[in-house]
Amino acid sequence: MFHSTIHAIDTDIYSKAEQEAWCPTPPDYQMWLERLDNTQPWMAIFSSRLAGFIELKDDGYIDCFYVHPDFQKRGIARKLYEHILDLAHQKKLSQLSVDASKVAMPIFKKWGFEIKRANKISRKNQILINYHMYKSL
């Protein structure tokens, strides 16, 4: 799902080379099995398919927040976000933070996040831009 989502981004936003640097083809399934076993993300299942997932670390950092292209613009991102927002309130977190892609940044701004800084990440001879954002709770 992660691979499909990254590689469906409009190439005017992230070029094919940037997408491949971000998420190589083929995906490293073993790395993902180990990661997901450790992080245990919250998942959205729609019609028996994985529609999206999100991770919330103990310090309020939102990691790996993706919605499959087949399920975008159906409110799934909002539902996943509302779930971790509820968790953050239960844990009495004072802040949420995220490193949001160019695609996700406007969504997080709509949800009240502020940009702290732009990040430039170097991967496989590509510079990927994302935005470190935060929201006080």
C-alpha positions as CSV (number, residue, x, y, z in Angstrom):
1,M,0.0,0.0,0.0
2,F,2.8,2.4,0.9
3,H,4.5,1.8,-2.5
4,S,1.2,2.2,-4.4
5,T,0.5,5.5,-2.6
6,I,3.9,7.0,-3.2
7,H,4.0,6.0,-6.8
8,A,0.6,7.5,-7.5
9,I,1.6,11.0,-6.5
10,D,1.5,13.4,-9.4
11,T,4.9,13.8,-11.0
12,D,4.5,17.6,-10.9
13,I,4.7,17.2,-7.1
14,Y,7.4,14.5,-6.7
15,S,9.2,13.3,-9.9
16,K,9.4,9.6,-10.7
17,A,13.1,9.7,-9.6
18,E,12.0,11.3,-6.3
19,Q,9.3,8.7,-5.8
20,E,11.8,5.9,-6.4
21,A,14.2,7.4,-4.0
22,W,11.5,7.7,-1.4
23,C,10.1,4.2,-2.0
24,P,12.2,1.9,-4.2
25,T,10.7,-0.7,-6.6
26,P,10.3,-3.5,-5.6
27,P,9.3,-2.7,-2.0
28,D,11.4,-4.2,0.8
29,Y,8.7,-6.5,2.2
30,Q,10.9,-7.9,4.9
31,M,11.7,-4.4,6.2
32,W,8.0,-3.6,6.2
33,L,7.1,-6.8,8.1
34,E,9.6,-6.0,10.8
35,R,8.6,-2.3,11.0
36,L,4.9,-3.0,11.2
37,D,5.4,-5.7,13.8
38,N,7.2,-3.1,15.9
39,T,5.1,0.0,15.3
40,Q,1.7,-1.7,15.1
41,P,-0.1,1.1,13.2
42,W,-3.8,1.9,13.3
43,M,-5.3,0.7,10.0
44,A,-8.5,1.6,8.1
45,I,-10.1,-1.4,6.4
46,F,-12.6,-0.8,3.7
47,S,-14.4,-3.6,1.9
48,S,-11.9,-6.1,3.3
49,R,-9.0,-4.1,1.8
50,L,-6.3,-2.0,3.6
51,A,-7.4,1.5,2.8
52,G,-4.9,3.4,5.0
53,F,-2.7,3.4,8.1
54,I,-1.2,5.8,10.6
55,E,1.3,5.5,13.4
56,L,1.5,7.6,16.6
57,K,4.6,7.5,18.7
58,D,4.5,8.0,22.4
59,D,5.9,11.5,22.1
60,G,3.1,12.6,19.8
61,Y,4.9,12.1,16.5
62,I,2.7,11.0,13.6
63,D,4.7,8.6,11.4
64,C,3.7,6.8,8.2
65,F,0.3,8.3,7.5
66,Y,-0.9,7.0,4.1
67,V,-4.2,6.3,2.3
68,H,-4.2,4.0,-0.7
69,P,-5.0,5.9,-3.9
70,D,-8.2,3.8,-4.5
71,F,-9.6,5.1,-1.2
72,Q,-8.5,8.8,-1.2
73,K,-11.1,11.6,-0.9
74,R,-13.5,9.3,1.1
75,G,-12.8,10.7,4.6
76,I,-10.4,7.8,5.5
77,A,-7.5,10.2,6.3
78,R,-9.8,12.2,8.5
79,K,-11.0,9.1,10.4
80,L,-7.5,7.9,11.0
81,Y,-6.4,11.4,12.2
82,E,-9.4,11.7,14.5
83,H,-8.5,8.3,16.0
84,I,-5.0,9.3,16.9
85,L,-6.2,12.7,18.1
86,D,-8.4,10.8,20.5
87,L,-5.4,8.7,21.6
88,A,-3.3,11.8,22.0
89,H,-5.9,13.3,24.3
90,Q,-6.2,10.1,26.3
91,K,-2.4,10.0,26.7
92,K,-2.5,13.7,27.7
93,L,-0.1,14.7,25.0
94,S,0.5,18.4,24.8
95,Q,1.5,18.4,21.1
96,L,1.4,16.4,17.9
97,S,4.1,16.6,15.2
98,V,4.7,15.3,11.8
99,D,7.1,15.5,8.8
100,A,4.5,16.0,6.1
101,S,5.1,15.5,2.4
102,K,4.2,18.2,-0.1
103,V,0.9,16.3,-0.7
104,A,0.0,15.9,3.0
105,M,1.1,19.4,4.2
106,P,-2.1,21.2,3.1
107,I,-4.2,18.6,4.9
108,F,-2.3,19.0,8.1
109,K,-2.6,22.8,7.8
110,K,-6.4,22.4,7.4
111,W,-6.3,20.4,10.7
112,G,-4.5,23.2,12.5
113,F,-0.9,22.2,12.2
114,E,1.8,24.9,11.7
115,I,4.9,24.6,9.7
116,K,8.0,24.8,11.8
117,R,10.5,24.2,9.0
118,A,11.1,22.7,5.6
119,N,13.2,19.6,5.5
120,K,15.5,18.6,2.7
121,I,16.2,14.9,2.7
122,S,18.9,13.4,0.5
123,R,18.2,9.9,-0.8
124,K,19.7,8.2,-3.9
125,N,21.0,11.5,-5.4
126,Q,17.6,13.1,-5.0
127,I,16.5,15.9,-2.6
128,L,13.1,15.2,-1.1
129,I,11.2,18.1,0.5
130,N,8.8,17.7,3.4
131,Y,7.7,19.9,6.2
132,H,8.1,19.5,10.0
133,M,4.8,20.6,11.4
134,Y,3.3,20.7,14.9
135,K,0.0,21.3,16.6
136,S,-0.5,22.2,20.3
137,L,-3.3,20.2,22.0
